[in-house]
């Protein structure tokens, strides 16, 4: 079945429409659109309209990506449309017309076609895992089963917006130290490769004994200038070996365990993982997803194999009749406040609310800690940059001053 990019006229609204749709051929496309009240005016098989004039490769489609923020936006819009009483198929069609990302337009068109053929919304989304994650699909399935799809979509939109907001704050806080690090590294590299060799050549011609720090500078400059390719190759090899080791089951588990023990950053990694887990679990439970499937999905969003293993063990213990809090507390990996509030939530029947409280508290703590870490990194980076530049300047100026004294 081919994908067609089409334009037509909506007979009911009297306006031009365009989009993408699956069909066996052009005739089948015309019949399907006519059934929806659209008169076809033109159609091209998928991607032809985007071909380059030289025409071998469609780089736009090749590198097209769907960001979580785009999914959050259409989820919010879809929740609003459904809440307004617009049927799901029409809501999807409306979103398809206004979305600009071609990859997302294709997916929404395919979802709309599945819905017209009687497929459930969750099953339609499940065919596109790159755009709609397991959490998304499960929440939609729970919403369809409970007849509260609009409420679930709103809750899902809030969840995704909250996650995007937290990631944005962390990224923006770390952007300045990262830019300073790159700038400082580039500046020092420039001095070592282009400036230092010209200055140190003067000292070598004079044959004067140089201070140890000037000799160290000359050696370092020569190493960087003449063997940069070797340094780059060794760095790339070590990075490849590390990533390969981390990609193994044992290596990934050891690395994730080590990350939780880093000074300052270890606590931050734990808070981020726990906030994701509790927020996800609360959202899924409030949407009607059963506890064990919800914990399985929550386990996957933690992005830490050590903590994922703890959740897996907890799921096994829950199947055997234990509470949620007890195996988490026994593992020692989760903060006491988390296990205590989960235990209180289980006893009081307000588990979702307690999980929301935990995630909110930890997300606030993550923001505070990120701010504190970046505040600490900035003077450290400035100090390191200043020290490196100062070392270069002193190593060059001191021999020059000694030469001046000798001349006098």
C-alpha positions as semicolon CSV with decimal commas, in nm:
position;residue;x (nm);y (nm);z (nm)
1;X;0,000;0,000;0,000
2;X;0,141;0,336;-0,107
3;X;0,131;0,669;0,074
4;X;-0,013;0,960;-0,127
5;X;0,030;1,332;-0,066
6;X;-0,300;1,483;-0,175
7;X;-0,481;1,814;-0,204
8;X;-0,855;1,849;-0,236
9;X;-1,166;2,047;-0,149
10;X;-1,374;1,975;0,160
11;X;-1,730;1,975;0,023
12;X;-1,884;2,046;0,364
13;X;-1,660;2,339;0,458
14;X;-1,577;2,461;0,108
15;X;-1,207;2,500;0,174
16;X;-0,886;2,350;0,044
17;X;-0,734;2,063;0,240
18;X;-0,415;1,865;0,207
19;X;-0,254;1,569;0,377
20;X;-0,117;1,218;0,343
21;X;-0,312;0,896;0,312
22;X;-0,251;0,526;0,250
23;X;-0,422;0,373;-0,054
24;X;-0,372;0,087;-0,297
25;X;-0,381;0,320;-0,595
26;X;-0,506;0,659;-0,710
27;X;-0,860;0,531;-0,770
28;X;-0,882;0,385;-0,420
29;X;-0,754;0,715;-0,280
30;X;-1,022;0,911;-0,467
31;X;-1,297;0,676;-0,338
32;X;-1,170;0,695;0,023
33;X;-1,154;1,075;0,016
34;X;-1,497;1,102;-0,146
35;X;-1,634;0,891;0,139
36;X;-1,498;1,155;0,378
37;X;-1,653;1,440;0,179
38;X;-1,332;1,550;0,007
39;X;-1,305;1,601;-0,368
40;X;-0,954;1,508;-0,483
41;X;-0,779;1,772;-0,698
42;X;-0,422;1,635;-0,709
43;X;-0,216;1,354;-0,559
44;X;0,141;1,231;-0,571
45;X;0,285;0,912;-0,432
46;X;0,464;0,966;-0,100
47;X;0,775;1,179;-0,104
48;X;0,775;1,264;-0,475
49;X;0,690;1,624;-0,407
50;X;0,994;1,649;-0,186
51;X;1,247;1,507;-0,430
52;X;1,546;1,718;-0,508
53;X;1,588;1,853;-0,857
54;X;1,895;1,640;-0,890
55;X;1,675;1,379;-0,738
56;X;1,856;1,092;-0,576
57;X;1,807;1,139;-0,203
58;X;1,541;1,314;0,005
59;X;1,755;1,451;0,288
60;X;1,459;1,628;0,451
61;X;1,278;1,299;0,504
62;X;1,598;1,118;0,596
63;X;1,678;1,348;0,887
64;X;1,319;1,428;0,990
65;X;1,266;1,372;1,361
66;X;0,966;1,398;1,588
67;X;1,048;1,568;1,917
68;X;0,867;1,496;2,246
69;X;0,757;1,860;2,255
70;X;0,573;1,815;1,924
71;X;0,394;1,509;2,062
72;X;0,305;1,706;2,377
73;X;0,157;1,987;2,167
74;X;-0,063;1,762;1,954
75;X;-0,168;1,570;2,267
76;X;-0,287;1,892;2,429
77;X;-0,468;1,995;2,111
78;X;-0,626;1,651;2,075
79;X;-0,747;1,662;2,436
80;X;-0,905;2,002;2,370
81;X;-1,079;1,881;2,052
82;X;-1,216;1,567;2,218
83;X;-1,331;1,767;2,520
84;X;-1,521;1,994;2,279
85;X;-1,715;1,695;2,151
86;X;-1,542;1,655;1,814
87;X;-1,518;1,287;1,708
88;X;-1,173;1,131;1,730
89;X;-1,135;1,073;1,355
90;X;-1,219;1,437;1,279
91;X;-0,986;1,553;1,554
92;X;-0,698;1,357;1,403
93;X;-0,778;1,499;1,058
94;X;-0,776;1,853;1,199
95;X;-0,436;1,794;1,358
96;X;-0,300;1,646;1,034
97;X;-0,388;1,963;0,843
98;X;-0,202;2,197;1,078
99;X;0,110;1,994;1,167
100;X;0,420;2,106;0,975
101;X;0,653;1,813;1,046
102;X;0,615;1,583;0,744
103;X;0,707;1,270;0,939
104;X;0,438;1,346;1,196
105;X;0,185;1,426;0,922
106;X;0,243;1,081;0,773
107;X;0,198;0,913;1,109
108;X;-0,121;1,103;1,190
109;X;-0,257;1,025;0,844
110;X;-0,188;0,655;0,899
111;X;-0,350;0,669;1,244
112;X;-0,658;0,839;1,097
113;X;-0,686;0,574;0,827
114;X;-0,662;0,295;1,087
115;X;-0,937;0,460;1,291
116;X;-1,163;0,478;0,983
117;X;-1,110;0,105;0,932
118;X;-1,222;0,029;1,288
119;X;-0,887;-0,010;1,464
120;X;-0,872;0,117;1,821
121;X;-0,682;0,437;1,890
122;X;-0,424;0,262;2,108
123;X;-0,358;-0,009;1,846
124;X;-0,321;0,260;1,580
125;X;-0,062;0,446;1,789
126;X;0,119;0,124;1,877
127;X;0,230;0,090;1,513
128;X;0,445;0,402;1,550
129;X;0,676;0,342;1,851
130;X;0,924;0,613;1,749
131;X;0,658;0,879;1,798
132;X;0,436;0,724;2,067
133;X;0,611;0,541;2,349
134;X;0,477;0,245;2,545
135;X;0,361;0,475;2,825
136;X;0,158;0,682;2,578
137;X;-0,006;0,379;2,419
138;X;-0,093;0,219;2,753
139;X;-0,253;0,536;2,886
140;X;-0,460;0,574;2,569
141;X;-0,568;0,209;2,595
142;X;-0,674;0,264;2,957
143;X;-0,864;0,578;2,857
144;X;-1,049;0,396;2,580
145;X;-1,136;0,106;2,811
146;X;-1,268;0,337;3,084
147;X;-1,450;0,574;2,847
148;X;-1,247;0,869;2,979
149;X;-1,017;0,928;2,684
150;X;-1,040;1,308;2,701
151;X;-0,937;1,311;3,069
152;X;-0,651;1,070;3,001
153;X;-0,528;1,280;2,707
154;X;-0,527;1,591;2,925
155;X;-0,337;1,408;3,197
156;X;-0,093;1,274;2,939
157;X;-0,041;1,623;2,796
158;X;0,032;1,760;3,143
159;X;0,275;1,475;3,207
160;X;0,466;1,533;2,882
161;X;0,472;1,910;2,928
162;X;0,604;1,867;3,280
163;X;0,878;1,631;3,163
164;X;0,974;1,865;2,880
165;X;0,980;2,161;3,119
166;X;1,212;1,983;3,362
167;X;1,448;1,872;3,084
168;X;1,448;2,226;2,947
169;X;1,543;2,376;3,281
170;X;1,826;2,127;3,330
171;X;1,954;2,181;2,975
172;X;1,943;2,560;3,001
173;X;2,122;2,553;3,336
174;X;2,403;2,337;3,198
175;X;2,433;2,526;2,869
176;X;2,650;2,811;3,004
177;X;2,915;2,589;3,172
178;X;2,927;2,373;2,859
179;X;2,978;2,671;2,629
180;X;3,249;2,807;2,859
181;X;3,425;2,470;2,862
182;X;3,424;2,448;2,482
183;X;3,541;2,807;2,446
184;X;3,817;2,761;2,704
185;X;3,939;2,440;2,543
186;X;3,942;2,606;2,202
187;X;4,131;2,909;2,331
188;X;4,401;2,705;2,504
189;X;4,434;2,477;2,199
190;X;4,478;2,782;1,975
191;X;4,749;2,923;2,200
192;X;4,931;2,590;2,222
193;X;4,924;2,524;1,846
194;X;4,975;2,870;1,691
195;X;5,113;3,113;1,952
196;X;5,341;2,916;2,181
197;X;5,557;2,755;1,905
198;X;5,643;3,100;1,763
199;X;5,740;3,240;2,104
200;X;5,934;2,937;2,224
201;X;6,135;2,929;1,900
202;X;6,308;3,247;2,023
203;X;6,424;3,073;2,342
204;X;6,565;2,771;2,159
205;X;6,780;2,993;1,932
206;X;6,932;3,174;2,232
207;X;7,048;2,850;2,392
208;X;6,966;2,981;2,740
209;X;6,862;2,745;3,020
210;X;6,488;2,767;3,061
211;X;6,274;2,726;3,374
212;X;6,109;2,385;3,417
213;X;5,763;2,526;3,357
214;X;5,871;2,680;3,025
215;X;6,021;2,347;2,922
216;X;5,694;2,179;3,016
217;X;5,502;2,430;2,804
218;X;5,731;2,372;2,504
219;X;5,695;1,995;2,539
220;X;5,316;2,018;2,568
221;X;5,291;2,253;2,271
222;X;5,510;2,025;2,060
223;X;5,303;1,724;2,158
224;X;4,973;1,892;2,068
225;X;5,105;2,045;1,744
226;X;5,283;1,740;1,605
227;X;5,082;1,452;1,744
228;X;4,728;1,591;1,760
229;X;4,613;1,310;1,533
230;X;4,752;1,052;1,775
231;X;4,590;1,221;2,075
232;X;4,261;1,239;1,886
233;X;4,288;0,873;1,784
234;X;4,366;0,757;2,138
235;X;4,075;0,962;2,272
236;X;3,838;0,820;2,009
237;X;3,958;0,465;2,082
238;X;3,912;0,503;2,457
239;X;3,566;0,653;2,401
240;X;3,470;0,363;2,173
241;X;3,596;0,105;2,423
242;X;3,406;0,276;2,705
243;X;3,081;0,293;2,506
244;X;3,119;-0,070;2,402
245;X;3,175;-0,175;2,763
246;X;2,883;0,037;2,880
247;X;2,663;-0,119;2,614
248;X;2,705;-0,466;2,764
249;X;2,466;-0,585;3,034
250;X;2,734;-0,609;3,303
251;X;2,914;-0,290;3,198
252;X;2,592;-0,089;3,186
253;X;2,489;-0,216;3,528
254;X;2,829;-0,132;3,680
255;X;2,837;0,214;3,521
256;X;2,484;0,299;3,634
257;X;2,570;0,178;3,985
258;X;2,883;0,395;3,982
259;X;2,685;0,700;3,863
260;X;2,474;0,684;4,177
261;X;2,791;0,707;4,390
262;X;2,944;1,015;4,227
263;X;2,985;1,309;4,467
264;X;2,699;1,558;4,418
265;X;2,607;1,419;4,074
266;X;2,518;1,078;4,219
267;X;2,241;1,228;4,430
268;X;2,124;1,429;4,129
269;X;2,107;1,114;3,911
270;X;1,903;0,938;4,181
271;X;1,659;1,228;4,216
272;X;1,600;1,250;3,841
273;X;1,537;0,875;3,811
274;X;1,303;0,863;4,112
275;X;1,112;1,172;3,996
276;X;1,058;1,012;3,653
277;X;0,946;0,682;3,805
278;X;0,702;0,829;4,057
279;X;0,556;1,080;3,808
280;X;0,509;0,807;3,546
281;X;0,360;0,560;3,794
282;X;0,121;0,822;3,933
283;X;0,006;0,923;3,584
284;X;-0,049;0,564;3,472
285;X;-0,237;0,462;3,788
286;X;-0,457;0,771;3,772
287;X;-0,536;0,685;3,409
288;X;-0,658;0,337;3,498
289;X;-0,352;0,127;3,412
290;X;-0,306;-0,172;3,645
291;X;-0,026;-0,158;3,903
292;X;0,214;-0,421;3,765
293;X;0,204;-0,301;3,402
294;X;0,238;0,056;3,530
295;X;0,547;-0,037;3,733
296;X;0,696;-0,217;3,432
297;X;0,654;0,096;3,220
298;X;0,783;0,317;3,502
299;X;1,088;0,093;3,531
300;X;1,184;0,162;3,170
301;X;1,180;0,542;3,204
302;X;1,437;0,548;3,486
303;X;1,733;0,503;3,249
304;X;1,945;0,343;3,523
305;X;1,996;-0,034;3,518
306;X;2,070;-0,054;3,888
307;X;1,737;0,106;3,978
308;X;1,558;-0,087;3,703
309;X;1,680;-0,411;3,862
310;X;1,540;-0,295;4,198
311;X;1,199;-0,229;4,040
312;X;1,208;-0,570;3,867
313;X;1,269;-0,738;4,203
314;X;0,990;-0,531;4,356
315;X;0,749;-0,642;4,082
316;X;0,832;-1,005;4,163
317;X;0,774;-0,945;4,534
318;X;0,441;-0,770;4,465
319;X;0,326;-1,071;4,263
320;X;0,396;-1,281;4,570
321;X;0,172;-1,060;4,783
322;X;0,406;-0,798;4,928
323;X;0,334;-0,427;4,935
324;X;0,508;-0,184;4,699
325;X;0,700;-0,001;4,968
326;X;0,854;-0,303;5,142
327;X;1,078;-0,437;4,859
328;X;1,182;-0,082;4,765
329;X;1,278;-0,011;5,125
330;X;1,463;-0,342;5,153
331;X;1,676;-0,263;4,847
332;X;1,823;0,049;5,011
333;X;1,843;0,216;4,669
334;X;1,543;0,448;4,713
335;X;1,542;0,744;4,954
336;X;1,351;0,677;5,280
337;X;1,099;0,953;5,204
338;X;0,990;0,773;4,887
339;X;0,927;0,439;5,053
340;X;0,758;0,605;5,351
341;X;0,516;0,807;5,137
342;X;0,439;0,506;4,917
343;X;0,362;0,303;5,229
344;X;0,132;0,579;5,357
345;X;-0,036;0,602;5,017
346;X;-0,099;0,227;5,008
347;X;-0,255;0,226;5,355
348;X;-0,470;0,533;5,295
349;X;-0,575;0,441;4,940
350;X;-0,418;0,759;4,803
351;X;-0,117;0,610;4,630
352;X;-0,147;0,826;4,316
353;X;-0,156;1,147;4,521
354;X;0,144;1,042;4,730
355;X;0,342;0,958;4,417
356;X;0,251;1,298;4,273
357;X;0,375;1,463;4,593
358;X;0,704;1,271;4,579
359;X;0,764;1,353;4,214
360;X;0,683;1,721;4,267
361;X;0,917;1,746;4,567
362;X;1,201;1,569;4,387
363;X;1,160;1,769;4,067
364;X;1,192;2,088;4,272
365;X;1,501;1,946;4,443
366;X;1,648;1,855;4,103
367;X;1,607;2,215;3,987
368;X;1,767;2,348;4,304
369;X;2,059;2,105;4,284
370;X;2,119;2,177;3,914
371;X;2,128;2,548;3,994
372;X;2,371;2,484;4,279
373;X;2,595;2,260;4,066
374;X;2,609;2,510;3,779
375;X;2,682;2,792;4,024
376;X;2,972;2,583;4,152
377;X;3,094;2,486;3,804
378;X;3,113;2,841;3,670
379;X;3,390;2,968;3,902
380;X;3,574;2,634;3,867
381;X;3,573;2,659;3,487
382;X;3,679;3,025;3,499
383;X;3,957;2,933;3,743
384;X;4,083;2,648;3,523
385;X;4,074;2,866;3,211
386;X;4,248;3,151;3,389
387;X;4,507;2,912;3,533
388;X;4,582;2,759;3,193
389;X;4,616;3,096;3,019
390;X;4,815;3,234;3,314
391;X;5,053;2,935;3,300
392;X;5,116;3,000;2,930
393;X;5,174;3,372;2,983
394;X;5,407;3,322;3,282
395;X;5,601;3,046;3,104
396;X;5,666;3,283;2,813
397;X;5,719;3,608;3,002
398;X;5,960;3,484;3,269
399;X;6,237;3,382;3,024
400;X;6,186;3,711;2,839
401;X;6,228;3,903;3,165
402;X;6,543;3,702;3,246
403;X;6,682;3,785;2,903
404;X;6,614;4,154;2,963
405;X;6,798;4,142;3,297
406;X;7,099;3,978;3,134
407;X;7,109;4,238;2,859
408;X;7,100;4,519;3,116
